[in-house]
Amino acid sequence: MAKPNYQFEKRKRDLEKKAKKEEKKLRKKQASETPEMPEAAHSDAAT
């Protein structure tokens, strides 16, 4: 039986963490650029 390659598993986990962190950073940046106002959206839809 082949022995597990722990370095590969660690690198894969690290890449997944990095990608998730980058995605979260982009979402936060996008949210800060376009602040959502749910109350205003509801009042516009009603009229």
Backbone hydrogen bonds in HBPLUS format (Angstrom, degrees):
<---DONOR---> <-ACCEPTOR-->    atom                        ^
c    i                          cat <-CA-CA->   ^        H-A-AA   ^      H-
h    n   atom  resd res      DA  || num        DHA   H-A  angle D-A-AA Bond
n    s   type  num  typ     dist DA aas  dist angle  dist       angle   num
A0009-GLU N   A0005-ASN O   3.22 MM   4  6.59 160.3  2.27 149.7 155.1     1
A0010-LYS N   A0006-TYR O   2.90 MM   4  6.07 160.9  1.93 151.0 155.9     2
A0011-ARG N   A0007-GLN O   2.93 MM   4  6.08 162.2  1.96 147.6 152.7     3
A0012-LYS N   A0008-PHE O   2.91 MM   4  6.10 157.1  1.96 148.9 155.3     4
A0013-ARG N   A0009-GLU O   2.96 MM   4  6.21 160.3  1.99 148.3 153.4     5
A0014-ASP N   A0010-LYS O   2.86 MM   4  6.11 161.7  1.89 152.6 157.9     6
A0015-LEU N   A0011-ARG O   2.90 MM   4  6.11 155.6  1.96 148.6 154.9     7
A0016-GLU N   A0012-LYS O   2.99 MM   4  6.24 154.5  2.06 147.2 154.1     8
A0017-LYS N   A0013-ARG O   2.91 MM   4  6.19 159.0  1.96 151.7 157.4     9
A0018-LYS N   A0014-ASP O   2.90 MM   4  6.09 160.1  1.94 147.6 153.3    10
A0019-ALA N   A0015-LEU O   2.94 MM   4  6.10 159.4  1.98 147.1 152.3    11
A0020-LYS N   A0016-GLU O   2.95 MM   4  6.12 160.2  1.99 149.0 154.5    12
A0021-LYS N   A0017-LYS O   2.87 MM   4  6.05 158.3  1.91 150.4 156.7    13
A0022-GLU N   A0018-LYS O   2.94 MM   4  6.12 158.0  1.99 147.6 153.5    14
A0023-GLU N   A0019-ALA O   2.94 MM   4  6.14 157.7  1.99 147.4 153.5    15
A0024-LYS N   A0020-LYS O   2.97 MM   4  6.17 157.4  2.02 147.0 153.0    16
A0025-LYS N   A0021-LYS O   2.92 MM   4  6.15 154.1  1.99 145.7 153.1    17
A0026-LEU N   A0022-GLU O   2.95 MM   4  6.23 156.7  2.01 149.3 154.8    18
A0027-ARG N   A0023-GLU O   2.97 MM   4  6.23 155.9  2.03 147.0 153.7    19
A0028-LYS N   A0024-LYS O   2.94 MM   4  6.20 158.4  1.99 149.9 155.5    20
A0029-LYS N   A0025-LYS O   2.97 MM   4  6.18 157.4  2.02 146.6 153.0    21
A0030-GLN N   A0026-LEU O   2.89 MM   4  6.05 161.2  1.92 149.4 154.6    22
A0031-ALA N   A0027-ARG O   2.89 MM   4  6.05 155.1  1.95 146.2 153.2    23
A0032-SER N   A0028-LYS O   2.97 MM   4  6.16 149.9  2.06 144.9 152.5    24
A0033-GLU N   A0029-LYS O   3.08 MM   4  6.31 142.4  2.23 143.2 153.0    25
A0034-THR N   A0030-GLN O   3.18 MM   4  6.39 153.2  2.25 147.6 153.5    26
A0041-ALA N   A0037-MET O   3.25 MM   4  6.52 155.7  2.31 152.2 159.2    27
A0042-HIS N   A0038-PRO O   3.13 MM   4  6.34 153.0  2.21 145.2 151.4    28
A0043-SER N   A0039-GLU O   3.13 MM   4  6.39 155.6  2.19 146.7 153.0    29
A0044-ASP N   A0040-ALA O   3.05 MM   4  6.22 155.5  2.11 148.0 154.0    30
A0045-ALA N   A0041-ALA O   3.17 MM   4  6.29 151.5  2.25 140.8 148.0    31
A0046-ALA N   A0042-HIS O   3.20 MM   4  6.35 141.8  2.35 140.4 149.6    32
